[in-house]
Amino acid sequence: MKKKKYLFTFLLLILTCIAAHTQNTAWLIPRIVYVGDSATLIIPLPPAAQDLGDIILTSQSPNFPTDINIDFHRIVLERRIAGSRLLIEFTAFVPGLLELPIIEIGGERFSGLNVTINSIIDSRAAPQLSGPASSLAMPGTALMLYGTMIVFVLLFLLILWFILKGRRFMRGWLKKWKRWRLFVSMKNTEKRLNKALSKGADKREILDKLSEQFRNFLSFFTENNCRAMTAREFESLPELFPDTASFNKEFDASAFLGNFFHRCDELRFSGEDISSQDTFKLLDDLRNFLKMIHTKTREGRAE
């Protein structure tokens, strides 16, 4: 019975010593601190005579500690009857055992404090390169990659098509564009001459401009030099639409052009007064001819 009593007393004494040692031992939160981590060192202190307000030091407070390897954020002194504590909030930038500078707070000085800072890099292992980065797994990555590949393939096919057939297509498109511009210019010329004739302009000058501009138009359209051709030579021009037999039966363009320039030249070089009615008739014939040719050009091959 006495042996049990002595054993109980011995265990109680050991637990009391452990509790007292634990109460007077400082600890870190978190327990393992790495370089660059924010941490708090908690130091237990003896109980105060009475509960008092906390004393807080910040970087703006006088006598705030500084260190080249440690960045102190805040220091708090808690004074309680149940037990006081000193809390030091900091961030360390070098690994190893670091000694804190002397801390003065609430009329007390604390020295000999140190903390252990761990390194993220394991110094016991030989340095080696990290493995390859994992592939992208963000939503839409596959769409972006395959979409980019499709764009490059289409671009390659477009360049290949342009090399093989694109130049011929561009020449045809440019020819159509020039022809459209020529039609617009000729229509504007006809309207301008018609307006000038209505205002009483010189009829011979109007006929000179009409003959010159119409010949330029026909030179491009027929790919023949019509600038120095006589009225009879226009009658020998090839058909404007050789692949459209029905149109050539309905309208003989060569005969029309020969008759048109015969009348125009007769009025220009007759030396007599030119009537406005004859000039208006030539302008009307030109307008109808342009309308008919333009319509036929847009329709393409009818047969």
BELNORCOR-V228160 format. One record per residue. RES is the residue in three letters. SS is DSSP state (helix for helix, strand for strand, loop for the rest). PHI is phi in degrees with one decimal (999 if undefined). Layout:
res=(RES & RES)
ss=(SS & SS)
phi=(PHI & PHI)
//
This chain:
res=(MET & LYS & LYS & LYS & LYS & TYR & LEU & PHE & THR & PHE & LEU & LEU & LEU & ILE & LEU & THR & CYS & ILE & ALA & ALA & HIS & THR & GLN & ASN & THR & ALA & TRP & LEU & ILE & PRO & ARG & ILE & VAL & TYR & VAL & GLY & ASP & SER & ALA & THR & LEU & ILE & ILE & PRO & LEU & PRO & PRO & ALA & ALA & GLN & ASP & LEU & GLY & ASP & ILE & ILE & LEU & THR & SER & GLN & SER & PRO & ASN & PHE & PRO & THR & ASP & ILE & ASN & ILE & ASP & PHE & HIS & ARG & ILE & VAL & LEU & GLU & ARG & ARG & ILE & ALA & GLY & SER & ARG & LEU & LEU & ILE & GLU & PHE & THR & ALA & PHE & VAL & PRO & GLY & LEU & LEU & GLU & LEU & PRO & ILE & ILE & GLU & ILE & GLY & GLY & GLU & ARG & PHE & SER & GLY & LEU & ASN & VAL & THR & ILE & ASN & SER & ILE & ILE & ASP & SER & ARG & ALA & ALA & PRO & GLN & LEU & SER & GLY & PRO & ALA & SER & SER & LEU & ALA & MET & PRO & GLY & THR & ALA & LEU & MET & LEU & TYR & GLY & THR & MET & ILE & VAL & PHE & VAL & LEU & LEU & PHE & LEU & LEU & ILE & LEU & TRP & PHE & ILE & LEU & LYS & GLY & ARG & ARG & PHE & MET & ARG & GLY & TRP & LEU & LYS & LYS & TRP & LYS & ARG & TRP & ARG & LEU & PHE & VAL & SER & MET & LYS & ASN & THR & GLU & LYS & ARG & LEU & ASN & LYS & ALA & LEU & SER & LYS & GLY & ALA & ASP & LYS & ARG & GLU & ILE & LEU & ASP & LYS & LEU & SER & GLU & GLN & PHE & ARG & ASN & PHE & LEU & SER & PHE & PHE & THR & GLU & ASN & ASN & CYS & ARG & ALA & MET & THR & ALA & ARG & GLU & PHE & GLU & SER & LEU & PRO & GLU & LEU & PHE & PRO & ASP & THR & ALA & SER & PHE & ASN & LYS & GLU & PHE & ASP & ALA & SER & ALA & PHE & LEU & GLY & ASN & PHE & PHE & HIS & ARG & CYS & ASP & GLU & LEU & ARG & PHE & SER & GLY & GLU & ASP & ILE & SER & SER & GLN & ASP & THR & PHE & LYS & LEU & LEU & ASP & ASP & LEU & ARG & ASN & PHE & LEU & LYS & MET & ILE & HIS & THR & LYS & THR & ARG & GLU & GLY & ARG & ALA & GLU)
ss=(loop & helix & helix & helix & helix & helix & helix & helix & helix & helix & helix & helix & helix & helix & helix & helix & helix & helix & helix & helix & helix & helix & helix & loop & loop & loop & strand & strand & strand & loop & loop & loop & loop & strand & loop & loop & loop & strand & strand & strand & strand & strand & strand & strand & strand & loop & loop & loop & loop & loop & loop & loop & loop & loop & strand & strand & strand & loop & loop & loop & loop & loop & loop & loop & loop & loop & loop & loop & loop & strand & strand & strand & strand & strand & strand & strand & strand & strand & loop & loop & loop & loop & loop & strand & strand & strand & strand & strand & strand & strand & strand & strand & loop & loop & loop & strand & strand & strand & strand & loop & loop & loop & strand & strand & strand & loop & loop & strand & strand & strand & loop & loop & loop & strand & strand & strand & strand & strand & loop & loop & loop & loop & loop & loop & loop & loop & loop & loop & loop & loop & loop & loop & loop & loop & loop & loop & loop & loop & loop & loop & helix & helix & helix & helix & helix & helix & helix & helix & helix & helix & helix & helix & helix & helix & helix & helix & helix & helix & helix & helix & helix & helix & helix & helix & helix & helix & helix & helix & helix & helix & helix & helix & helix & helix & helix & helix & helix & helix & helix & helix & helix & helix & helix & helix & helix & helix & helix & helix & helix & helix & helix & helix & helix & helix & helix & helix & helix & helix & loop & loop & loop & loop & helix & helix & helix & helix & helix & helix & helix & helix & helix & helix & helix & helix & helix & helix & helix & helix & helix & helix & helix & helix & loop & loop & loop & loop & loop & loop & loop & loop & helix & helix & helix & helix & loop & loop & loop & loop & loop & loop & loop & loop & loop & loop & helix & helix & helix & helix & helix & helix & loop & loop & helix & helix & helix & helix & helix & helix & helix & helix & helix & helix & helix & helix & helix & helix & helix & helix & helix & loop & loop & loop & loop & loop & loop & helix & helix & helix & helix & helix & helix & helix & helix & helix & helix & helix & helix & helix & helix & helix & helix & helix & helix & helix & helix & helix & helix & helix & helix & loop & loop & loop & loop)
phi=(999 & -68.2 & -63.3 & -65.2 & -66.7 & -66.6 & -64.8 & -63.9 & -65.1 & -65.2 & -64.3 & -63.7 & -65.7 & -63.8 & -62.3 & -65.5 & -66.3 & -63.9 & -64.0 & -66.1 & -66.2 & -66.0 & -67.0 & -96.6 & -101.5 & -76.7 & -144.2 & -108.0 & -125.9 & -72.6 & -67.1 & -110.8 & -113.0 & -106.0 & -60.1 & 90.3 & -82.3 & -81.1 & -139.4 & -131.7 & -96.3 & -109.1 & -116.9 & -68.0 & -128.1 & -61.2 & -62.2 & -89.5 & -66.8 & -154.4 & -70.1 & -124.6 & -71.4 & -72.4 & -104.8 & -122.4 & -110.4 & -124.3 & -64.3 & -88.7 & -79.0 & -69.3 & 59.8 & -74.0 & -68.5 & -135.2 & -155.6 & -70.1 & -106.2 & -132.0 & -108.0 & -84.6 & -97.5 & -159.3 & -127.4 & -125.1 & -112.4 & -97.9 & -117.5 & -133.2 & -67.7 & -72.7 & 148.0 & -92.0 & -145.2 & -116.3 & -111.6 & -119.4 & -97.1 & -155.2 & -138.8 & -101.4 & -119.0 & -133.2 & -83.5 & 113.1 & -87.2 & -108.7 & -95.8 & -79.5 & -68.9 & -65.4 & -112.6 & -112.3 & -155.0 & 60.9 & 77.5 & -119.1 & -118.8 & -121.3 & -134.6 & 73.7 & -86.1 & -144.8 & -135.7 & -106.4 & -111.0 & -93.7 & -97.5 & -66.9 & -86.0 & -79.5 & -72.5 & -78.4 & -101.2 & -68.8 & -64.1 & -148.8 & -70.7 & -74.3 & -70.5 & -64.7 & -67.0 & -70.8 & -69.0 & -63.9 & -127.0 & -73.4 & -62.0 & 91.4 & -64.3 & -61.8 & -62.1 & -65.0 & -65.5 & -67.6 & -64.0 & -64.0 & -64.1 & -65.0 & -61.9 & -66.0 & -64.2 & -63.6 & -63.6 & -63.3 & -64.3 & -64.9 & -65.0 & -63.8 & -63.9 & -66.3 & -66.2 & -82.0 & -128.4 & -66.8 & -65.5 & -65.8 & -63.6 & -65.2 & -62.2 & -64.7 & -66.9 & -64.1 & -65.0 & -64.5 & -66.4 & -65.3 & -64.2 & -63.9 & -61.2 & -67.1 & -61.3 & -61.8 & -64.3 & -69.1 & -63.7 & -65.2 & -62.1 & -61.8 & -65.8 & -65.5 & -67.7 & -62.9 & -68.4 & -65.4 & -65.9 & -65.7 & -88.0 & 89.4 & -69.5 & -62.5 & -69.4 & -66.5 & -65.9 & -64.3 & -67.7 & -63.0 & -66.9 & -61.7 & -64.5 & -65.1 & -67.3 & -67.6 & -66.0 & -61.7 & -61.4 & -68.3 & -62.1 & -73.6 & -69.7 & -94.9 & 59.4 & -126.4 & -80.6 & -93.6 & -72.0 & -112.5 & -83.6 & -85.4 & -62.6 & -67.8 & -68.7 & -65.2 & -69.8 & -96.3 & -65.2 & -68.0 & -61.6 & -67.8 & -128.4 & -66.3 & -90.3 & -123.0 & -68.7 & -63.9 & -68.1 & -67.7 & -72.8 & -76.2 & -143.3 & -94.5 & -66.2 & -64.5 & -64.7 & -63.2 & -65.6 & -60.8 & -65.1 & -63.4 & -73.2 & -64.9 & -67.5 & -64.5 & -67.9 & -62.5 & -70.2 & -68.4 & -106.7 & -73.0 & 81.5 & -98.2 & -64.8 & -99.6 & -79.6 & -67.5 & -63.5 & -65.0 & -68.1 & -60.8 & -64.2 & -65.0 & -66.2 & -65.0 & -62.4 & -63.5 & -62.7 & -66.1 & -65.1 & -62.5 & -63.4 & -67.9 & -65.4 & -63.4 & -63.8 & -68.3 & -66.3 & -70.6 & -72.0 & 76.0 & -79.5 & -82.0 & -124.7)
//
